[in-house]
Amino acid sequence: MNNRYLTLLAMGLLTASNVYGSTLCDDQLMTSLHECEHIVGSLRPDKMGQMRVFASDGSEFTAGQAQWMKSQLKQVAAECAGGNVADASRQLAQVKDLLAQHHRAG
């Protein structure tokens, strides 16, 4: 399958899970999650094996960091859906910390 198609499908599933989870997490946490998803969702390697990826805000990450953040955001959505707001907040804070470390002022 086309990588772009898989990316769109994955983002759609992530968005759908967040819509469900939004009923159990507060608005502030969900807003923060959506902001992170916007940046992390823009991290797409152009070719297989690419070591560095760039976010829509110009931030640079390793491909491993990008995959880790995507995985963490999925877990945050799942924790929200399950009503475990404390774990969701903790995991989201870790992602936000990494994003902040790599943020390019501009």
Residue frames relative to the residue before (quaternion, step in Angstrom):
aa qw qx qy qz dx dy dz
M 1.0000 0.0000 0.0000 0.0000 0.00 0.00 0.00
N 0.5921 -0.5720 0.4453 0.3520 3.49 -1.23 0.49
N 0.5174 -0.6591 0.4495 0.3096 3.61 -0.90 0.93
R 0.6274 0.5384 -0.3412 0.4473 3.57 1.01 -0.75
Y 0.6373 0.5226 -0.3233 0.4650 3.58 1.01 -0.83
L 0.6649 0.5024 -0.3052 0.4609 3.59 0.94 -0.88
T 0.6332 0.5285 -0.3277 0.4608 3.56 1.03 -0.77
L 0.6616 0.4976 -0.3043 0.4712 3.57 0.92 -0.88
L 0.6405 0.5223 -0.3181 0.4645 3.56 0.99 -0.82
A 0.6661 0.5032 -0.3001 0.4615 3.58 0.92 -0.91
M 0.6572 0.4991 -0.3136 0.4698 3.58 0.95 -0.83
G 0.6301 0.5297 -0.3319 0.4607 3.59 1.06 -0.73
L 0.6605 0.4921 -0.3071 0.4768 3.57 0.97 -0.82
L 0.6414 0.5183 -0.3232 0.4642 3.56 1.00 -0.79
T 0.6493 0.5087 -0.3094 0.4731 3.57 0.98 -0.85
A 0.6513 0.5137 -0.3187 0.4586 3.58 0.94 -0.85
S 0.6617 0.4902 -0.3193 0.4689 3.58 0.96 -0.77
N 0.6423 0.5204 -0.3318 0.4545 3.59 1.08 -0.64
V 0.6026 0.5484 -0.3615 0.4533 3.58 1.04 -0.67
Y 0.6591 0.4916 -0.3034 0.4816 3.57 0.98 -0.85
G 0.7045 0.4896 -0.2638 0.4409 3.55 0.89 -0.97
S 0.5627 0.6444 -0.3891 0.3417 3.57 1.12 -0.54
T 0.5992 0.5751 -0.3753 0.4115 3.61 1.13 -0.38
L 0.7412 0.4097 -0.2291 0.4798 3.62 1.15 -0.46
C 0.6950 0.3879 -0.2695 0.5421 3.62 1.19 -0.37
D 0.5545 -0.6270 0.4297 0.3387 3.56 -1.12 0.64
D 0.6909 -0.5103 0.3340 0.3883 3.53 -1.29 0.44
Q 0.6363 0.5403 -0.3358 0.4364 3.59 0.98 -0.79
L 0.6662 0.4878 -0.3028 0.4760 3.58 0.92 -0.88
M 0.6685 0.4969 -0.3055 0.4614 3.60 0.93 -0.84
T 0.6237 0.5238 -0.3387 0.4710 3.60 1.03 -0.72
S 0.6554 0.5041 -0.2980 0.4770 3.55 0.96 -0.89
L 0.6298 0.5282 -0.3255 0.4673 3.58 1.02 -0.81
H 0.6789 0.4898 -0.2992 0.4579 3.60 0.85 -0.90
E 0.6212 0.5296 -0.3415 0.4659 3.60 1.06 -0.70
C 0.6593 0.4924 -0.3021 0.4813 3.58 0.97 -0.85
E 0.6375 0.5373 -0.3258 0.4459 3.58 0.97 -0.84
H 0.6151 0.5575 -0.3456 0.4375 3.56 1.04 -0.75
I 0.7073 0.4385 -0.2605 0.4894 3.58 0.89 -0.93
V 0.6884 0.4773 -0.2875 0.4643 3.59 0.81 -1.00
G 0.6361 0.5420 -0.3241 0.4434 3.59 1.04 -0.73
S 0.6491 0.5155 -0.3228 0.4568 3.58 1.17 -0.44
L 0.5605 0.5977 -0.3872 0.4226 3.60 1.26 -0.12
R 0.2076 0.7743 -0.5613 0.2056 3.54 -0.20 1.33
P 0.3578 -0.7212 0.5435 0.2377 3.57 -0.68 1.01
D 0.4571 -0.7000 0.4861 0.2542 3.57 -1.00 0.86
K 0.7992 0.0681 -0.0244 0.5966 3.57 1.14 -0.57
M 0.6488 -0.5221 0.3833 0.3995 3.55 -1.22 0.46
G 0.8231 0.2509 -0.1911 0.4723 3.55 -1.04 0.80
Q 0.3815 0.7233 -0.4953 0.2931 3.60 1.22 0.15
M 0.3587 -0.7733 0.4912 0.1789 3.56 -0.80 1.03
R 0.7808 0.2416 -0.1256 0.5623 3.60 1.07 -0.69
V 0.0583 -0.7731 0.6309 0.0285 3.55 -1.06 0.80
F 0.2722 -0.7700 0.5635 0.1243 3.53 -1.15 0.69
A 0.3757 -0.7251 0.5403 0.2026 3.54 -1.02 0.91
S 0.6963 -0.4812 0.3424 0.4079 3.54 -1.31 0.27
D 0.6971 0.4479 -0.2780 0.4859 3.60 1.16 -0.47
G 0.6233 -0.5713 0.3255 0.4233 3.59 1.30 0.18
S 0.4638 0.6792 -0.4467 0.3521 3.59 1.26 -0.09
E 0.2569 -0.7682 0.5728 0.1259 3.56 -1.10 0.77
F 0.0073 -0.7933 0.6074 -0.0411 3.55 -0.96 0.96
T 0.4937 -0.5784 0.5256 0.3815 3.53 -1.28 0.22
A 0.6303 -0.5256 0.3999 0.4081 3.56 -1.21 0.40
G 0.6243 0.5487 -0.3298 0.4477 3.59 1.07 -0.71
Q 0.6457 0.5043 -0.3179 0.4771 3.57 0.99 -0.80
A 0.6338 0.5342 -0.3281 0.4530 3.57 0.99 -0.85
Q 0.6694 0.4894 -0.2986 0.4725 3.59 0.90 -0.90
W 0.6352 0.5295 -0.3287 0.4562 3.58 0.99 -0.82
M 0.6716 0.4929 -0.3066 0.4605 3.60 0.88 -0.90
K 0.6322 0.5237 -0.3357 0.4620 3.60 0.97 -0.80
S 0.6530 0.5114 -0.3033 0.4691 3.56 0.98 -0.87
Q 0.6556 0.5152 -0.3113 0.4559 3.59 0.94 -0.88
L 0.6613 0.5067 -0.3162 0.4538 3.60 0.96 -0.82
K 0.6096 0.5263 -0.3502 0.4782 3.58 1.09 -0.62
Q 0.6573 0.5027 -0.3066 0.4703 3.56 1.00 -0.83
V 0.6040 0.5472 -0.3538 0.4590 3.59 1.05 -0.71
A 0.6570 0.5046 -0.3068 0.4686 3.57 0.92 -0.92
A 0.6578 0.5040 -0.3088 0.4668 3.58 0.97 -0.83
E 0.6411 0.5141 -0.3240 0.4688 3.60 0.98 -0.80
C 0.6325 0.5162 -0.3334 0.4715 3.60 1.00 -0.76
A 0.6606 0.5099 -0.3069 0.4576 3.56 0.92 -0.92
G 0.7093 0.4399 -0.2498 0.4908 3.57 1.10 -0.69
G 0.5346 -0.6628 0.3876 0.3530 3.58 1.26 -0.04
N 0.5330 0.6186 -0.4110 0.4055 3.59 1.25 0.22
V 0.1150 -0.8539 0.5067 0.0290 3.55 0.44 1.28
A 0.6202 0.5629 -0.3528 0.4172 3.61 0.99 -0.74
D 0.6893 0.4523 -0.2826 0.4904 3.60 0.88 -0.91
A 0.6151 0.5421 -0.3463 0.4559 3.58 1.03 -0.75
S 0.6644 0.5048 -0.2982 0.4635 3.59 0.91 -0.89
R 0.6530 0.5206 -0.3097 0.4546 3.58 0.97 -0.88
Q 0.6862 0.4781 -0.2863 0.4676 3.58 0.87 -0.94
L 0.6440 0.5154 -0.3195 0.4663 3.57 1.00 -0.80
A 0.6223 0.5434 -0.3374 0.4513 3.60 1.03 -0.75
Q 0.6320 0.5283 -0.3320 0.4596 3.60 1.04 -0.75
V 0.6517 0.4989 -0.3117 0.4788 3.59 0.98 -0.83
K 0.6593 0.5139 -0.3078 0.4544 3.56 0.92 -0.93
D 0.6181 0.5430 -0.3416 0.4544 3.60 1.05 -0.71
L 0.6704 0.4840 -0.2996 0.4760 3.58 0.92 -0.90
L 0.6305 0.5239 -0.3302 0.4680 3.58 0.98 -0.79
A 0.6669 0.5068 -0.2988 0.4572 3.59 0.94 -0.89
Q 0.6332 0.5391 -0.3305 0.4464 3.60 1.03 -0.75
H 0.7642 0.3662 -0.1856 0.4975 3.58 1.05 -0.72
H 0.4349 0.7220 -0.4517 0.2925 3.59 1.26 -0.09
R 0.2343 -0.7579 0.5951 0.1290 3.53 -0.99 0.90
A 0.3380 -0.7265 0.5601 0.2102 3.55 -0.66 1.07
G 0.1666 0.8640 -0.4630 0.1064 3.47 -0.72 0.84
